[in-house]
Amino acid sequence: MKLDRLLSIIILLLNRRRMQAKELAERFEVSLRTIYRDIEAINGAGIPIVTYQGTNGGIGVAEGYRLDRNVMTNDELAAIVTALRSTSTSYGNEQHLQLMEKINSVIPPAFSEEFRHMASRVMIDYSPWDGNERLRPKLQLLKEAIDNCRIVGFIYSNAEGMVSHRL
């Protein structure tokens, strides 16, 4: 999953001085071109990426840069943890658990209970319907209903054309 890979690359580059693109590509089992696109995306998100030439060259984060906890809201961090939880059942590796632990560690204790609640949300993939402009308001209503633990009623039509009311 791209989000997981991007976050993992950021953490790796923050924790190590530099890594070679080839090493990142092998680690995440993607092409060099994918790593270069990921690095562009990370740089575009405001994290200053530097490339070093030569035999000890590679990719790194600009000297002195620290990822400020205030860069992301609790909602954004909870969304990341929720996404990681959903993929960890498929991939189930230690990296997922470590990254979730790191994210949990930056949450102030006063917000830990609220954060745990936000991070335990249901993960629903809206992507097959997200491009349909007419559905956007309805998808937003569904997201809000889930966030607020509300019951949703709708009319369902199956492939055979049978219609039923669902909650």
C-alpha positions in Angstrom: 0.0 0.0 0.0 1.4 3.4 -1.0 0.5 5.2 2.2 2.2 2.6 4.3 5.3 2.7 2.1 5.5 6.5 2.1 5.2 6.6 5.9 7.8 3.9 6.3 10.2 5.7 3.9 9.8 8.9 6.0 10.5 7.1 9.2 13.5 5.3 7.8 15.0 8.5 6.4 14.4 10.3 9.7 16.0 7.5 11.7 19.0 7.0 9.3 21.2 9.6 7.8 20.7 8.3 4.2 19.7 5.3 2.2 20.3 4.4 -1.4 17.2 4.3 -3.7 18.2 0.7 -4.7 18.1 -0.3 -1.0 14.6 1.3 -0.5 13.4 -0.4 -3.7 14.5 -3.8 -2.5 13.2 -3.3 1.0 9.7 -2.4 -0.3 9.8 -4.7 -3.3 9.1 -1.9 -5.8 10.9 -0.5 -8.8 13.5 2.3 -8.6 11.1 4.5 -10.5 8.4 4.0 -7.9 10.9 5.0 -5.1 11.8 8.1 -7.0 8.0 9.0 -7.4 7.6 8.3 -3.7 10.5 10.6 -2.9 8.9 13.3 -5.1 5.6 12.9 -3.2 7.3 13.1 0.2 9.2 16.2 -0.9 6.0 17.7 -2.3 4.3 17.1 1.1 6.8 19.5 2.7 9.5 17.1 4.0 12.8 18.4 2.7 14.5 15.5 0.9 18.2 15.7 -0.2 20.1 13.5 -2.6 23.8 12.9 -2.0 26.1 12.0 -4.9 29.1 9.7 -4.8 30.1 6.4 -3.3 28.4 7.2 0.0 25.5 8.9 -1.6 21.9 8.2 -1.3 18.6 9.9 -0.2 18.2 11.6 3.1 16.2 14.2 5.0 17.7 17.7 5.2 20.1 18.1 8.1 18.3 19.3 11.2 14.8 18.6 10.0 12.5 17.0 12.6 9.0 15.8 11.9 6.9 18.0 14.2 4.0 16.3 15.8 1.9 19.4 15.0 2.3 18.7 11.3 -0.6 16.3 11.6 -3.8 16.5 13.5 -5.0 13.8 15.8 -7.7 12.9 13.2 -5.0 12.5 10.5 -2.8 10.4 12.8 -5.8 8.3 13.7 -6.7 7.8 10.0 -3.1 6.6 9.4 -3.3 4.2 12.3 -6.7 2.9 11.0 -5.3 2.4 7.5 -2.2 0.6 9.0 -4.5 -1.6 11.1 -6.5 -2.6 8.0 -3.4 -3.6 6.0 -1.6 -5.3 8.9 -4.1 -8.1 8.8 -3.1 -8.8 5.2 0.6 -8.1 5.6 1.0 -8.7 9.3 4.6 -7.7 9.7 6.6 -6.1 12.4 7.0 -2.8 10.5 3.3 -2.1 10.8 3.3 -2.6 14.5 6.4 -0.4 15.0 5.0 2.4 12.9 1.6 2.3 14.8 3.6 2.3 18.1 5.6 5.4 16.9 2.4 7.2 16.0 0.8 6.3 19.3 3.8 7.6 21.1 3.4 11.2 19.8 -0.1 11.5 21.2 -0.3 13.5 24.4 -1.6 11.5 27.3 -4.6 13.8 27.7 -5.8 12.8 24.3 -4.9 9.1 24.4 -8.4 7.8 25.1 -10.0 9.9 22.4 -7.2 8.9 20.0 -7.7 5.2 20.7 -11.4 5.7 19.9 -10.7 7.6 16.7 -8.1 5.0 15.6 -10.5 2.1 16.1 -12.9 3.3 13.5 -14.1 1.1 10.7 -12.0 1.3 7.5 -14.1 1.4 4.4 -12.7 1.7 0.9 -14.8 4.2 -0.9 -12.4 4.4 -4.0 -14.7 2.5 -6.4 -17.4 5.2 -5.9 -15.2 8.2 -5.1 -15.0 9.4 -8.7 -18.8 9.8 -9.0 -19.6 13.4 -8.2 -23.2 12.6 -7.5 -22.2 10.2 -4.8 -19.8 12.5 -2.9 -22.4 14.1 -0.6 -23.8 10.6 0.2 -20.3 9.2 0.9 -19.7 12.2 3.2 -22.9 11.5 5.1 -21.9 7.8 5.5 -18.4 8.9 6.8 -20.0 11.3 9.3 -22.5 8.6 10.4 -19.7 6.1 11.0 -17.6 8.7 12.9 -20.6 9.6 15.1 -21.8 6.0 15.6 -25.2 6.7 13.9 -27.5 4.1 12.3 -27.9 4.5 8.6 -30.9 3.4 6.7 -30.9 2.8 2.9 -32.6 1.0 0.1 -30.5 -1.8 -1.3 -30.9 -3.4 -4.7 -29.1 -6.6 -5.4 -27.8 -7.9 -8.8 -31.1 -9.7 -9.5 -33.1 -6.4 -8.9 -34.6 -7.4 -5.6 -35.0 -4.4 -3.4 -34.9 -4.3 0.4 -34.6 -1.7 3.2 -31.4 -2.1 5.2 -30.1 -0.5 8.5 
